[in-house]
Amino acid sequence: MRMAMLTSLAWQDYRADARLSACTVLALVAVITPLMVLFGLKFGLIGSLTDRLERDPAVREVIPMGGGRFSAAFVETLGRRPDVGFVVGRTRQIAGTADLSLAPTASVVNVEMIPTAAGDPLLGDILPPAEPNRILLSQTAAEKLGAKAGDWLDARLTRQKSGVAQAQHARLQVASVLPLDAFGRDGMFAPVALLEAVEDYRDGQAVEAFGWTGDVSASSRQRVYPAFRLYARNLDDVEPLRLYFAQNSVLVSTQTQTISQVKSLSRNLTIVFWIIAALAMLGAVAAVFAGALAAVERKRRELSVLRLLGLSTGALLLFVVLQALYSGALAALISIILYGLAERGLNDLFMPASGEYASHLLMRHYSATVLAVLGASALAAGMGGLRVARIEAAEGIRDV
């Protein structure tokens, strides 16, 4: 009951001092709003850059350099690592091409053959082909061929055996056409089994699954890959993977430098923000502290009367703190509204692309702002209001 009365008294007195209260609120708004805009820019820009890197699979790709010898067991071991999002063995590039056409008499397009499987980040929501005779076609290749999903293509595979040119044909169905941003060259994504069969055929081996003749059955060979397609699970996993391959004497190419630049920018902006925020908050605390001191001196008579009515020193101090909390709450509310207007303007001006932000804050940031403002206001008012302990009830009697 006494708490409700004290809260009401503090509010009525706060309203009666409307001009001075408004000055306190505006002083806090002048500190809080620029800080919110600054942090919103930092969080929005860095967040957009990070999301853009996360959406770009090429940034997470780990590319082996030079020729290697990687067994199927080694590739499977890589796939079980928690920092690997996708990995598949890759056959020799010189054997990984095919001449595609819609019909034997139609125009021919030489395409790169890329192994794929479930979880391939380049495919997005498109399912990888499950059968060896089904493929995914890049948009550039599809446009040159005039092909679309569901079409059957003729794939011509050539080889030199004992100095004699030989060729085989395979019928492949286009399961889907990839968007241009997934793969910008002429290529087809196929199950690893198809690429292995083509490599075996070009090595002069027999491939029973496709009816291609050769010296011996390819099934008797132990599979060794000269390379692999590997993507880290997220940006933070790229560097550990690079170190892992370096320890195993495997030279790889990564986008570590690009990722480090974004992280460095985020770290430096965070340092700058907290330096500015600390200085600004010190100024705000000093302003509230000085305001509380001035309020105690200015309202000395009223406070002495309240003590005369039986309020303790703690209650009088709470009276001062409550008024600071009113100012802090109003300042936080106004600052959030002003920031919202600034955020919309900045995003419309600098980030027209959907899903990206020049300035952006989450609900937890707004909550932290409100709590920080109220906490700083209460602390400053509490320190400045300690002078109420020196106010005696007799002062109120003398003024009656």
Secondary structure as UniProt FT lines:
FT   HELIX           2..16
FT   HELIX           18..55
FT   HELIX           57..60
FT   STRAND          61..64
FT   STRAND          70..71
FT   HELIX           72..79
FT   TURN            82..83
FT   STRAND          84..90
FT   HELIX           93..95
FT   STRAND          97..101
FT   TURN            104..105
FT   STRAND          109..116
FT   TURN            118..119
FT   TURN            121..125
FT   TURN            132..133
FT   STRAND          134..137
FT   HELIX           139..145
FT   TURN            149..150
FT   STRAND          152..161
FT   TURN            162..163
FT   STRAND          164..177
FT   TURN            180..182
FT   STRAND          187..191
FT   HELIX           192..202
FT   TURN            203..204
FT   STRAND          206..207
FT   TURN            208..211
FT   HELIX           218..220
FT   STRAND          224..225
FT   STRAND          227..232
FT   HELIX           235..237
FT   HELIX           238..247
FT   TURN            248..249
FT   STRAND          252..253
FT   HELIX           256..298
FT   HELIX           300..308
FT   TURN            309..310
FT   HELIX           313..350
FT   TURN            354..355
FT   HELIX           363..384
FT   HELIX           385..390
FT   HELIX           393..398
//
